[in-house]
Amino acid sequence: MARTEGDTWDLANSVGATATMVAAARAAASRRPRPVINDPFAEPLVRAVGLDLFTRLAAGELDTTDVDDHLGFPRMIDTFAARALFFDEYFAEAAYAGVQQVVIVASGLDSRPYRLSWPAGTAVYEIDQPEVIEFKTSTLAKLGAVSNAEHRAVGIDLRDDWPAALQAAGFDTDAPTAWLAEGVLIGFLPQEAEVRLLDNIIALSGSGSRLAADYGQVAGHSEEAGQQSQTMTDRWRELGLDLDIAALTYPGEHTDVAAHLWARGWRTTTSDLAELFSAAGLAPLGDAAHLAPANSIGFVKASFG
């Protein structure tokens, strides 16, 4: 079903299910003999959501080679493992530079507030819909998970006045901040909403702030990308999951995040998925480098002041 203004979702349907998909991929990646990442909270979170296909993937009950090669999403598990490592290292770099305020936008099932080791004095904010925040915090509390940061969850839809809610939770606009927008600027917002999100981040960022994000269009724009998306949808449906990622994205052009930040005085460095694979020590993408999302998503790290 196509997106509409004011639509709603949870972690088991619509765009919310993509967060569960990514967590399932992280869980599967964590099970590999030489894992790129280790996310011990991914599998229990996916189990709690209850989508059978993703639960089986997270639990190691599917042949991950088959998942990577035959679900229409080339190297899916490696892709999300490499992306997770890229952003983990971004936070490590920010911490080394002394940044002690972190904001994760549209955090979904991101367990970084709990699985990363944060320097003393770090405040970690995460923003998502109230139901998503409540689900994740309550599920992890039952597991005994505790963040070693000052963890502040802000339950609000990004279509509402989230900057005010963030500041009400204690956010300091004068302090340098490490922002993360992972999996949100890749087609899941209309372009005007992408620009509004970025401009709000810019307005809230003190000198020394940083931002990391992926951006572009996860489903791609070409006819080949459309066929690839349909293949993925059909194969997932055969396995019992009705999830059409192309229908969950907004058509048309999307914001070049790196260019937008550069034009507003931020220093930027960009990478593509092939570079993330190389940095993670993964086998090259090969022919898959020419398919979405590898050819339609970029990655940026930016800093200000």
Sequence and secondary structure as in RCSB ss.txt:
>XXXX:A:sequence
MARTEGDTWDLANSVGATATMVAAARAAASRRPRPVINDPFAEPLVRAVGLDLFTRLAAGELDTTDVDDHLGFPR
MIDTFAARALFFDEYFAEAAYAGVQQVVIVASGLDSRPYRLSWPAGTAVYEIDQPEVIEFKTSTLAKLGAVSNAE
HRAVGIDLRDDWPAALQAAGFDTDAPTAWLAEGVLIGFLPQEAEVRLLDNIIALSGSGSRLAADYGQVAGHSEEA
GQQSQTMTDRWRELGLDLDIAALTYPGEHTDVAAHLWARGWRTTTSDLAELFSAAGLAPLGDAAHLAPANSIGFV
KASFG
>XXXX:A:secstr
    TT    TTSTTHHHHHHHHHHHHHHHTSSS S   TTHHHHHHHHT HHHHHHHTT S HHHHHHHSSSTT
HHHHHHHHHHHHHHHHHHHHHTT  EEEEET TT  HHHHS   TT EEEEEE HHHHHHHHHHHHHTT   SSE
EEEEE  TTS HHHHHHHTT  TTS EEEEEEEEESSSS HHHHHHHHHHHHHH  TT EEEEEEE TT SSHHH
HHHHHHHHHHHHHTT    HHHHS  S    HHHHHHTTT EEEEEEHHHHHHHTT    GGGGGSTTTTTEEEE
EEE  
